[in-house]
Amino acid sequence: GRIKTQSTDCTLFCARAFVLDNDDGGGVCIQLVGNRFLRRMVRILVSTALLRVFQGETSLLDLLAGKDRTVSARPAPPGGLMFVGADFEKM
């Protein structure tokens, strides 16, 4: 089942995007660094960022600052997304 938490506050420390150009045709790498992520949060951030880029609209940081979930896109499908790692430093 779902894990209940005391808070849904998440801090996004870094959000970057890179265009990859390689022999396979390239792609886009989106790097998100935060203290934690909620269920489907990364998939929603990725799909919203890609949608906004193609529409030429506002930045992802502006969308996050507004805290209006209604302006975000549906979650991106999991295919093609890759988890790179986690770093659990003592705070």
matplotlib code that plots the C-alpha trace (Angstrom):
import matplotlib.pyplot as plt

x = [0.0, 0.9, 3.1, 1.6, 4.0, 3.7, 4.4, 4.3, 7.0, 9.8, 12.8, 14.1, 17.7, 18.5, 16.6, 18.7, 18.1, 20.7, 20.3, 22.1, 23.5, 24.8, 24.8, 21.4, 19.7, 20.1, 17.5, 17.0, 18.4, 16.6, 18.4, 16.3, 18.0, 15.9, 15.6, 12.7, 10.1, 6.5, 4.8, 4.8, 6.4, 9.4, 7.2, 5.0, 7.9, 9.5, 6.3, 5.5, 9.1, 9.0, 5.5, 6.5, 9.7, 7.8, 5.1, 7.8, 6.1, 7.2, 10.1, 9.6, 10.8, 8.1, 5.5, 6.9, 6.8, 3.2, 2.2, -0.7, -1.0, -3.7, -1.1, 1.1, 1.0, -0.1, 2.7, 5.2, 5.1, 7.8, 9.5, 12.6, 13.0, 16.0, 16.9, 20.6, 21.2, 20.6, 22.9, 21.9, 24.3, 23.9, 22.4]
y = [0.0, 3.6, 5.0, 7.9, 10.7, 13.7, 16.2, 16.4, 19.2, 18.4, 20.6, 20.6, 21.7, 21.5, 21.0, 20.8, 19.5, 18.4, 17.6, 14.3, 13.8, 10.4, 7.6, 6.4, 9.7, 11.5, 12.4, 14.6, 14.1, 15.8, 15.9, 16.5, 16.7, 17.0, 15.8, 13.5, 12.9, 12.0, 9.1, 10.0, 13.4, 12.9, 11.6, 14.7, 17.1, 15.5, 15.5, 19.1, 20.3, 18.7, 20.0, 23.6, 23.4, 22.4, 25.1, 27.7, 28.7, 29.5, 27.7, 24.7, 26.7, 29.3, 26.4, 24.9, 28.3, 28.8, 25.5, 25.1, 21.4, 22.1, 23.6, 20.5, 17.7, 14.1, 11.8, 10.7, 7.0, 5.1, 3.7, 5.7, 7.1, 5.9, 6.2, 7.1, 7.1, 8.2, 9.9, 9.6, 12.0, 12.5, 15.9]
z = [0.0, 0.1, 2.8, 4.8, 5.7, 8.0, 5.2, 1.5, 1.4, -1.0, -1.8, -5.4, -5.3, -9.0, -12.2, -15.4, -18.9, -21.5, -25.2, -26.0, -29.4, -30.2, -32.8, -31.6, -32.5, -29.2, -26.7, -23.6, -20.1, -17.3, -14.0, -10.8, -7.4, -4.3, -0.7, -1.6, -4.3, -4.0, -5.9, -9.7, -9.0, -11.2, -14.1, -13.7, -13.6, -16.7, -18.8, -17.8, -18.6, -22.0, -22.8, -21.8, -23.9, -27.0, -26.4, -25.7, -22.5, -18.9, -17.1, -14.9, -11.9, -12.4, -12.5, -9.3, -7.5, -8.4, -6.7, -9.1, -10.0, -12.6, -15.0, -15.0, -17.6, -17.0, -15.8, -18.4, -19.2, -17.3, -20.5, -21.2, -17.7, -15.8, -12.1, -11.9, -8.1, -4.6, -2.1, 1.5, 3.2, 6.9, 7.6]

ax = plt.figure().add_subplot(projection="3d")
ax.plot(x, y, z, "-o")
ax.set_aspect("equal")
plt.show()
